[in-house]
Amino acid sequence: AITPILALGGAYLCFEGAEKVFHALLPHADHEVEADFDVKDPAHLEEEKVAGAIKT
């Protein structure tokens, strides 16, 4: 009765292992993330933190 459950678990582990090997051999391109990093003045960032702390 437990044999089919063990077989399914083994099949799943084989799938996960094969997927890991596949991705190690043929890595796919990473998703490009468009990030707009505005470099702000540290004093301005501190003012924003203080303003947020005062509001809470």
A tleap script that builds the chain and sets N, CA, C and O, in Angstrom:
source leaprc.protein.ff14SB
mol = sequence {
  NALA ILE THR PRO ILE LEU ALA LEU GLY GLY
  ALA TYR LEU CYS PHE GLU GLY ALA GLU LYS
  VAL PHE HIE ALA LEU LEU PRO HIE ALA ASP
  HIE GLU VAL GLU ALA ASP PHE ASP VAL LYS
  ASP PRO ALA HIE LEU GLU GLU GLU LYS VAL
  ALA GLY ALA ILE LYS CTHR
}
set mol.1.N position { 0.822 -1.198 0.000 }
set mol.1.CA position { 0.000 0.000 0.000 }
set mol.1.C position { 0.860 1.254 0.000 }
set mol.1.O position { 0.462 2.277 -0.557 }
set mol.2.N position { 2.027 1.188 0.613 }
set mol.2.CA position { 2.878 2.369 0.682 }
set mol.2.C position { 3.824 2.459 -0.520 }
set mol.2.O position { 4.408 3.513 -0.772 }
set mol.3.N position { 3.972 1.374 -1.250 }
set mol.3.CA position { 4.895 1.335 -2.381 }
set mol.3.C position { 4.577 2.379 -3.449 }
set mol.3.O position { 5.506 3.031 -3.926 }
set mol.4.N position { 3.316 2.578 -3.855 }
set mol.4.CA position { 3.046 3.609 -4.870 }
set mol.4.C position { 3.392 5.020 -4.387 }
set mol.4.O position { 3.848 5.853 -5.169 }
set mol.5.N position { 3.174 5.279 -3.107 }
set mol.5.CA position { 3.506 6.600 -2.565 }
set mol.5.C position { 5.014 6.813 -2.599 }
set mol.5.O position { 5.483 7.895 -2.951 }
set mol.6.N position { 5.771 5.786 -2.235 }
set mol.6.CA position { 7.225 5.883 -2.289 }
set mol.6.C position { 7.717 6.045 -3.724 }
set mol.6.O position { 8.671 6.782 -3.974 }
set mol.7.N position { 7.073 5.362 -4.661 }
set mol.7.CA position { 7.453 5.479 -6.067 }
set mol.7.C position { 7.192 6.890 -6.579 }
set mol.7.O position { 8.005 7.442 -7.320 }
set mol.8.N position { 6.058 7.479 -6.189 }
set mol.8.CA position { 5.766 8.860 -6.596 }
set mol.8.C position { 6.780 9.835 -6.004 }
set mol.8.O position { 7.222 10.761 -6.684 }
set mol.9.N position { 7.146 9.632 -4.754 }
set mol.9.CA position { 8.152 10.487 -4.122 }
set mol.9.C position { 9.497 10.366 -4.810 }
set mol.9.O position { 10.184 11.365 -5.024 }
set mol.10.N position { 9.874 9.147 -5.158 }
set mol.10.CA position { 11.132 8.936 -5.874 }
set mol.10.C position { 11.119 9.573 -7.246 }
set mol.10.O position { 12.117 10.149 -7.679 }
set mol.11.N position { 9.986 9.472 -7.934 }
set mol.11.CA position { 9.873 10.097 -9.255 }
set mol.11.C position { 9.994 11.615 -9.145 }
set mol.11.O position { 10.622 12.256 -9.987 }
set mol.12.N position { 9.389 12.181 -8.106 }
set mol.12.CA position { 9.475 13.626 -7.906 }
set mol.12.C position { 10.922 14.045 -7.634 }
set mol.12.O position { 11.389 15.047 -8.175 }
set mol.13.N position { 11.625 13.290 -6.805 }
set mol.13.CA position { 13.018 13.615 -6.513 }
set mol.13.C position { 13.888 13.492 -7.760 }
set mol.13.O position { 14.809 14.286 -7.952 }
set mol.14.N position { 13.606 12.505 -8.607 }
set mol.14.CA position { 14.340 12.366 -9.869 }
set mol.14.C position { 14.094 13.568 -10.769 }
set mol.14.O position { 15.015 14.076 -11.407 }
set mol.15.N position { 12.845 14.017 -10.814 }
set mol.15.CA position { 12.508 15.191 -11.616 }
set mol.15.C position { 13.255 16.420 -11.114 }
set mol.15.O position { 13.823 17.164 -11.913 }
set mol.16.N position { 13.263 16.643 -9.802 }
set mol.16.CA position { 13.946 17.808 -9.228 }
set mol.16.C position { 15.448 17.744 -9.513 }
set mol.16.O position { 16.058 18.757 -9.854 }
set mol.17.N position { 16.040 16.567 -9.375 }
set mol.17.CA position { 17.465 16.418 -9.649 }
set mol.17.C position { 17.793 16.663 -11.104 }
set mol.17.O position { 18.777 17.332 -11.418 }
set mol.18.N position { 16.969 16.123 -12.001 }
set mol.18.CA position { 17.198 16.330 -13.432 }
set mol.18.C position { 17.044 17.801 -13.792 }
set mol.18.O position { 17.790 18.322 -14.621 }
set mol.19.N position { 16.080 18.471 -13.172 }
set mol.19.CA position { 15.884 19.896 -13.441 }
set mol.19.C position { 17.092 20.708 -12.972 }
set mol.19.O position { 17.509 21.646 -13.652 }
set mol.20.N position { 17.649 20.358 -11.826 }
set mol.20.CA position { 18.816 21.068 -11.306 }
set mol.20.C position { 20.016 20.872 -12.235 }
set mol.20.O position { 20.747 21.822 -12.516 }
set mol.21.N position { 20.217 19.646 -12.710 }
set mol.21.CA position { 21.317 19.372 -13.638 }
set mol.21.C position { 21.094 20.117 -14.946 }
set mol.21.O position { 22.035 20.681 -15.505 }
set mol.22.N position { 19.866 20.126 -15.437 }
set mol.22.CA position { 19.543 20.816 -16.686 }
set mol.22.C position { 19.861 22.301 -16.578 }
set mol.22.O position { 20.451 22.878 -17.490 }
set mol.23.N position { 19.472 22.922 -15.463 }
set mol.23.CA position { 19.732 24.349 -15.293 }
set mol.23.C position { 21.213 24.634 -15.058 }
set mol.23.O position { 21.683 25.727 -15.374 }
set mol.24.N position { 21.949 23.680 -14.515 }
set mol.24.CA position { 23.380 23.877 -14.326 }
set mol.24.C position { 24.110 23.815 -15.665 }
set mol.24.O position { 25.071 24.552 -15.887 }
set mol.25.N position { 23.654 22.940 -16.554 }
set mol.25.CA position { 24.313 22.790 -17.849 }
set mol.25.C position { 23.863 23.839 -18.857 }
set mol.25.O position { 24.670 24.322 -19.651 }
set mol.26.N position { 22.594 24.191 -18.831 }
set mol.26.CA position { 22.045 25.153 -19.783 }
set mol.26.C position { 21.314 26.269 -19.032 }
set mol.26.O position { 20.085 26.283 -18.975 }
set mol.27.N position { 22.072 27.198 -18.459 }
set mol.27.CA position { 21.398 28.261 -17.695 }
set mol.27.C position { 20.572 29.149 -18.613 }
set mol.27.O position { 20.974 29.451 -19.736 }
set mol.28.N position { 19.430 29.554 -18.126 }
set mol.28.CA position { 18.568 30.436 -18.899 }
set mol.28.C position { 18.913 31.885 -18.577 }
set mol.28.O position { 19.518 32.179 -17.546 }
set mol.29.N position { 18.522 32.779 -19.466 }
set mol.29.CA position { 18.801 34.196 -19.265 }
set mol.29.C position { 17.979 34.717 -18.094 }
set mol.29.O position { 16.802 34.389 -17.945 }
set mol.30.N position { 18.616 35.527 -17.275 }
set mol.30.CA position { 17.905 36.123 -16.150 }
set mol.30.C position { 16.908 37.147 -16.659 }
set mol.30.O position { 17.077 37.733 -17.728 }
set mol.31.N position { 15.878 37.344 -15.876 }
set mol.31.CA position { 14.898 38.360 -16.216 }
set mol.31.C position { 15.519 39.728 -16.005 }
set mol.31.O position { 16.153 39.987 -14.982 }
set mol.32.N position { 15.331 40.588 -16.971 }
set mol.32.CA position { 15.872 41.932 -16.824 }
set mol.32.C position { 14.915 42.772 -15.998 }
set mol.32.O position { 13.706 42.788 -16.232 }
set mol.33.N position { 15.471 43.451 -15.050 }
set mol.33.CA position { 14.673 44.301 -14.179 }
set mol.33.C position { 15.062 45.745 -14.451 }
set mol.33.O position { 16.225 46.134 -14.339 }
set mol.34.N position { 14.060 46.518 -14.807 }
set mol.34.CA position { 14.323 47.932 -15.011 }
set mol.34.C position { 14.123 48.643 -13.687 }
set mol.34.O position { 13.000 48.784 -13.201 }
set mol.35.N position { 15.211 49.079 -13.123 }
set mol.35.CA position { 15.131 49.757 -11.837 }
set mol.35.C position { 15.639 51.179 -12.009 }
set mol.35.O position { 16.677 51.421 -12.625 }
set mol.36.N position { 14.900 52.087 -11.464 }
set mol.36.CA position { 15.291 53.482 -11.517 }
set mol.36.C position { 15.856 53.846 -10.153 }
set mol.36.O position { 15.120 54.154 -9.216 }
set mol.37.N position { 17.168 53.803 -10.064 }
set mol.37.CA position { 17.813 54.108 -8.807 }
set mol.37.C position { 18.182 55.584 -8.783 }
set mol.37.O position { 19.160 56.013 -9.394 }
set mol.38.N position { 17.380 56.339 -8.067 }
set mol.38.CA position { 17.698 57.742 -7.887 }
set mol.38.C position { 18.620 57.862 -6.683 }
set mol.38.O position { 18.282 57.450 -5.573 }
set mol.39.N position { 19.780 58.428 -6.927 }
set mol.39.CA position { 20.709 58.643 -5.836 }
set mol.39.C position { 20.301 59.943 -5.158 }
set mol.39.O position { 20.376 61.026 -5.738 }
set mol.40.N position { 19.866 59.799 -3.911 }
set mol.40.CA position { 19.386 60.965 -3.184 }
set mol.40.C position { 20.423 61.404 -2.162 }
set mol.40.O position { 21.296 60.643 -1.746 }
set mol.41.N position { 20.288 62.633 -1.789 }
set mol.41.CA position { 21.132 63.214 -0.767 }
set mol.41.C position { 20.848 62.515 0.567 }
set mol.41.O position { 19.683 62.341 0.927 }
set mol.42.N position { 21.879 62.114 1.301 }
set mol.42.CA position { 21.643 61.442 2.586 }
set mol.42.C position { 20.809 62.283 3.558 }
set mol.42.O position { 20.032 61.740 4.343 }
set mol.43.N position { 20.972 63.590 3.504 }
set mol.43.CA position { 20.187 64.451 4.388 }
set mol.43.C position { 18.708 64.363 4.027 }
set mol.43.O position { 17.844 64.367 4.904 }
set mol.44.N position { 18.423 64.282 2.723 }
set mol.44.CA position { 17.027 64.170 2.279 }
set mol.44.C position { 16.423 62.836 2.729 }
set mol.44.O position { 15.270 62.785 3.157 }
set mol.45.N position { 17.197 61.773 2.630 }
set mol.45.CA position { 16.717 60.468 3.086 }
set mol.45.C position { 16.428 60.487 4.585 }
set mol.45.O position { 15.443 59.911 5.046 }
set mol.46.N position { 17.293 61.151 5.333 }
set mol.46.CA position { 17.080 61.242 6.776 }
set mol.46.C position { 15.814 62.030 7.086 }
set mol.46.O position { 15.065 61.670 7.994 }
set mol.47.N position { 15.571 63.102 6.339 }
set mol.47.CA position { 14.355 63.895 6.536 }
set mol.47.C position { 13.110 63.052 6.258 }
set mol.47.O position { 12.114 63.161 6.974 }
set mol.48.N position { 13.163 62.209 5.215 }
set mol.48.CA position { 12.030 61.339 4.901 }
set mol.48.C position { 11.782 60.338 6.030 }
set mol.48.O position { 10.635 60.076 6.391 }
set mol.49.N position { 12.864 59.779 6.586 }
set mol.49.CA position { 12.718 58.832 7.689 }
set mol.49.C position { 12.093 59.503 8.903 }
set mol.49.O position { 11.193 58.953 9.537 }
set mol.50.N position { 12.581 60.693 9.216 }
set mol.50.CA position { 12.062 61.408 10.381 }
set mol.50.C position { 10.597 61.754 10.166 }
set mol.50.O position { 9.782 61.611 11.077 }
set mol.51.N position { 10.259 62.213 8.959 }
set mol.51.CA position { 8.867 62.560 8.667 }
set mol.51.C position { 7.974 61.326 8.796 }
set mol.51.O position { 6.867 61.414 9.328 }
set mol.52.N position { 8.447 60.185 8.314 }
set mol.52.CA position { 7.673 58.951 8.430 }
set mol.52.C position { 7.530 58.506 9.874 }
set mol.52.O position { 6.482 57.998 10.271 }
set mol.53.N position { 8.582 58.694 10.661 }
set mol.53.CA position { 8.522 58.305 12.067 }
set mol.53.C position { 7.563 59.205 12.836 }
set mol.53.O position { 6.860 58.747 13.737 }
set mol.54.N position { 7.537 60.477 12.482 }
set mol.54.CA position { 6.636 61.405 13.166 }
set mol.54.C position { 5.187 61.056 12.857 }
set mol.54.O position { 4.323 61.164 13.727 }
set mol.55.N position { 4.915 60.636 11.621 }
set mol.55.CA position { 3.546 60.289 11.224 }
set mol.55.C position { 3.035 59.062 11.965 }
set mol.55.O position { 1.834 58.937 12.205 }
set mol.56.N position { 3.935 58.158 12.329 }
set mol.56.CA position { 3.502 56.949 13.031 }
set mol.56.C position { 3.594 57.150 14.479 }
set mol.56.O position { 3.274 56.245 15.250 }
savepdb mol mol.pdb
quit
